[in-house]
């Protein structure tokens, strides 16, 4: 583990491409922890994985279950620190921009749970947004995640206590785009319903900052999101 951010210009790469490059998906039993609306679960299923999404927010779980299935994917209610899965039943556990949403006091427990459900030699894939860049500064007035993202990274450094060995760290810029400010605001609220009132109160400020920070494209408003992926492997 090399630190919260890599130095130098990072390549622009899509999250899905990085995941598929680093993780064998076809035929693998994959658990997506904090799956949100299930978008990644459906992508995993399309790539041949036997995927299950774990989600604690009722509204997000409802959106995931309401989406048209692409295969035999399923969704389960629960939290990262008490996963409702049997020991040694998963080939891959994914935390996709979700580890920093686990209560800080429970982050180590959540990683221990990932180790518990992984088979020997299984992979833990943790993708986290890095607390820097224009997009981070744009969202910061709504929810400054600097501290929780730092704590999540530090928890990964302690994961060897659970039998999870580092197997690579990767830094890149993920391109993200929104059709409108409203789409951006919806993303902020869908990630955490408790943000709704603040997003509404800050609408004028956020809207101006959004337009100023974005790169205009034919499809709307584009950003590059600094991202770090940590891959850990469960000891045999």
Secondary structure, 3 states (H helix, E strand, C coil): CCCCCCCCCCCECCHHHHHHHHCCCCCCEEEEECCCCCHHHHHHHHCCCEEEEEECCHHHHHHHHHCCCCCCCEEEECECCECCCCCCCEEEEEEECCHHHCCHHHHHHHHHHHHHHEEEEEEEEEEEECCCCHHHHHHHCCCCCHHHHHHHHHHHHCHHHHCEEEEEEEEEEEEEEECCHHHHHHHHHHHCHHHHHHHHHCHHHHHHHHHHHCEEECCEEEEEEEEEEEEEEECC
